[in-house]
């Protein structure tokens, strides 16, 4: 039975991946900041697989290392790492952007991914096997108006994914990324500072991806034979052609 560690597991894509992996029989290390959500998720998924939780903020390097080091022997072997934790904050022209939003996006989306990977990689290298799935975005493949810093953070994820795969070549560790387009989650609500009405309009008039769509792709990547690595995958709903071109029918 393999063990998967998932960051940002308490909502959206991370939560859907946790359910999909649990359904497929993987043991789970669920990571997040919100204790109540973590415990609720653990309770639900413990009915189908073995689960443990780690509570930390990916922005805190020391807490990340401390949390990963605290895993007991039964969860010390991490076969799969899903770097899912990430957020968008604000949608503003570069000259009107809030530096606090910039810091949050760079700290969570880029540095957080690096901190977690850095903490887990020694375990994978020691066991001479593993798989890392980085959750990127179509924003890492193109830049759209007012997306400046968020797009920059996801372009960084794209570059890190490529660099990680190069640096780990020969270690028997597979590295790949899923870059989704529009997925209906709490993403837009966070971006618009809790404005639910504004957030809901992002997904009106068409059928966006669901978190479960992305979770099924993650399982497909994990379930490939050891010699197969899905290195970089872009997925959008049928009505989306690019970040700014979406067929909406009122």
C-alpha positions in Angstrom: 0.0 0.0 0.0 1.5 3.3 -1.1 1.4 6.5 0.9 0.5 9.9 -0.6 1.1 13.3 1.0 -1.3 16.0 -0.1 -0.9 19.7 0.7 -3.9 22.0 0.7 -6.0 18.9 1.4 -8.9 20.6 3.1 -10.7 22.0 0.1 -11.0 22.1 -3.7 -8.6 20.0 -5.8 -6.6 18.8 -2.8 -9.7 17.4 -1.0 -10.9 15.7 -4.2 -7.5 14.1 -4.7 -7.6 12.9 -1.1 -10.9 11.2 -1.7 -9.8 9.7 -5.1 -6.6 8.4 -3.7 -8.3 7.0 -0.6 -10.9 5.3 -2.8 -8.0 3.7 -4.8 -6.5 2.3 -1.6 -3.6 4.7 -0.9 -2.7 5.6 2.6 -3.0 9.4 3.2 -1.0 12.2 4.8 -3.4 15.1 4.7 -1.8 18.6 5.2 -3.5 21.9 5.8 -3.8 25.0 8.1 -7.4 24.4 9.3 -7.5 21.9 12.2 -11.3 21.4 12.1 -11.4 20.6 8.4 -8.4 18.3 8.7 -10.0 16.3 11.5 -13.3 16.1 9.7 -11.6 14.9 6.5 -9.6 12.4 8.5 -12.7 11.0 10.1 -14.5 10.6 6.8 -11.5 9.0 5.0 -10.5 6.7 7.8 -13.5 4.6 6.9 -11.8 3.5 3.7 -8.0 3.9 4.3 -5.3 4.7 6.8 -5.0 8.5 7.4 -2.9 10.9 9.4 -2.8 14.7 9.3 -0.2 17.4 9.5 -1.2 20.9 10.4 1.1 23.6 9.1 1.3 26.7 6.9 3.5 26.0 3.8 4.9 29.5 4.1 6.6 28.6 7.4 9.7 26.7 6.5 10.5 25.6 10.1 7.0 24.3 10.7 7.1 22.4 7.4 10.3 20.6 8.3 9.0 20.0 11.9 5.7 18.6 10.6 7.3 16.2 8.1 9.9 15.1 10.7 7.1 14.3 13.2 5.7 11.5 11.1 5.8 8.2 12.9 7.3 5.1 11.4 4.1 3.9 9.9 3.9 7.0 7.7 7.6 7.7 7.3 7.7 6.3 3.7 6.2 8.9 1.3 5.7 7.4 -2.1 3.7 10.3 -3.7 3.8 14.1 -2.9 1.0 16.3 -4.3 2.1 19.9 -4.1 -1.4 21.4 -4.3 -1.5 24.2 -1.7 -1.9 27.5 -3.6 -4.0 30.6 -3.8 -4.8 33.7 -5.9 -5.2 37.0 -4.1 -6.7 40.0 -5.9 -7.2 40.8 -9.6 -5.7 44.2 -10.2 -3.5 46.1 -12.7 0.2 45.9 -11.6 0.2 49.6 -10.5 -2.9 49.1 -8.3 -1.9 45.7 -6.8 -1.6 45.1 -3.1 1.9 44.1 -2.0 0.4 42.0 0.7 -1.4 40.0 -2.0 1.9 39.6 -3.9 3.7 38.3 -0.9 0.9 35.8 -0.1 0.9 34.4 -3.7 4.7 34.1 -4.0 5.1 32.7 -0.4 2.3 30.1 -0.8 2.5 29.2 -4.5 6.3 29.2 -4.9 8.2 29.2 -1.7 5.7 26.9 0.0 6.0 24.3 -2.8 9.8 24.5 -2.4 9.7 24.1 1.3 7.5 21.0 1.3 9.5 19.4 -1.6 12.7 20.1 0.2 11.4 18.4 3.4 10.1 15.3 1.6 12.8 14.6 -1.1 15.4 13.1 1.3 12.9 10.4 2.2 12.2 9.7 -1.5 15.9 9.7 -2.4 16.7 7.3 0.4 14.1 4.8 -0.7 15.2 5.3 -4.4 11.6 5.8 -5.6 8.8 8.3 -5.5 6.5 10.6 -7.5 5.9 14.4 -7.2 2.8 16.0 -8.8 2.9 19.8 -8.8 -0.5 21.4 -9.3 0.1 24.4 -11.6 -2.3 26.4 -13.7 -2.9 27.5 -17.3 -1.8 30.8 -15.7 1.6 29.3 -15.7 1.4 28.9 -19.5 0.1 32.3 -20.5 -0.4 35.8 -18.9 -3.8 37.5 -18.7 -4.7 41.1 -17.9 -4.6 41.8 -14.1 -3.2 38.4 -13.4 0.4 39.7 -13.3 1.8 38.3 -10.0 -0.4 35.3 -9.8 0.6 34.3 -13.4 4.3 35.0 -12.4 3.9 32.6 -9.4 2.4 29.9 -11.6 5.1 30.4 -14.3 7.6 29.8 -11.4 5.8 26.5 -10.6 6.2 25.5 -14.3 9.9 26.3 -14.2 10.4 24.5 -10.9 8.6 21.5 -12.2 10.9 21.4 -15.2 14.0 22.0 -13.1 13.0 19.4 -10.5 12.5 16.8 -13.3 16.0 17.5 -14.6 17.7 17.5 -11.3 16.1 14.3 -10.2 16.7 12.4 -13.4 18.4 9.1 -12.5 16.9 8.9 -9.0 13.8 6.9 -10.0 11.6 9.8 -8.8 8.9 10.8 -11.3 8.1 14.5 -11.5 5.1 15.9 -13.3 2.5 18.7 -13.3 -1.2 19.2 -13.8 -2.1 22.7 -15.1 -5.9 23.2 -14.9 -7.9 26.0 -16.3 -11.2 27.1 -14.7 -12.1 24.8 -11.8 -15.1 25.6 -9.7 -13.7 25.7 -6.1 -13.2 28.3 -3.4 -10.5 29.8 -5.6 -12.4 32.8 -6.9 -13.9 33.5 -3.4 -10.4 33.8 -2.0 -9.3 35.9 -4.9 -12.2 38.3 -4.4 -11.7 38.5 -0.6 -14.9 36.6 0.3 -17.2 38.3 -2.2 -19.3 35.2 -3.0 -21.5 36.9 -5.6 -18.6 38.1 -7.6 -16.9 34.8 -7.3 -20.0 32.9 -8.5 -20.1 34.9 -11.7 -16.7 33.5 -12.8 -18.4 30.1 -13.3 -21.7 31.2 -14.8 -22.9 30.4 -18.3 -20.7 27.3 -19.0 -19.6 24.1 -17.3 -16.2 24.5 -15.6 -13.9 21.7 -14.5 -14.7 20.1 -11.2 -12.1 19.2 -8.6 -13.0 15.6 -9.2 -12.0 15.9 -12.8 -8.5 17.0 -11.7 -8.4 14.3 -9.1 -9.0 11.6 -11.7 -6.1 12.9 -13.8 -3.9 12.8 -10.7 -4.8 9.1 -10.1 -4.1 8.4 -13.8 -0.6 9.8 -13.4 0.0 7.8 -10.3 -1.4 4.6 -11.7 0.9 4.5 -14.8 3.6 1.8 -14.9 6.9 2.9 -13.2 8.6 3.6 -16.6 5.9 6.1 -17.6 6.0 9.7 -16.3 3.3 12.3 -17.3 5.6 15.3 -17.3 3.3 18.2 -18.0 -0.4 18.2 -18.6 -2.8 21.1 -19.4 -6.5 20.5 -18.9 -9.4 22.9 -19.6 -13.1 22.6 -19.8 -14.5 22.3 -23.3 -15.8 25.9 -23.2 -12.4 27.4 -22.3 -10.0 28.1 -25.1 -7.6 30.3 -23.1 -7.5 32.2 -19.8 -9.5 35.0 -21.4 -11.6 33.2 -24.1 -14.5 31.2 -22.5 -17.7 30.4 -24.3 -20.5 31.6 -22.0 -24.1 31.2 -22.8 -26.3 33.5 -20.6 
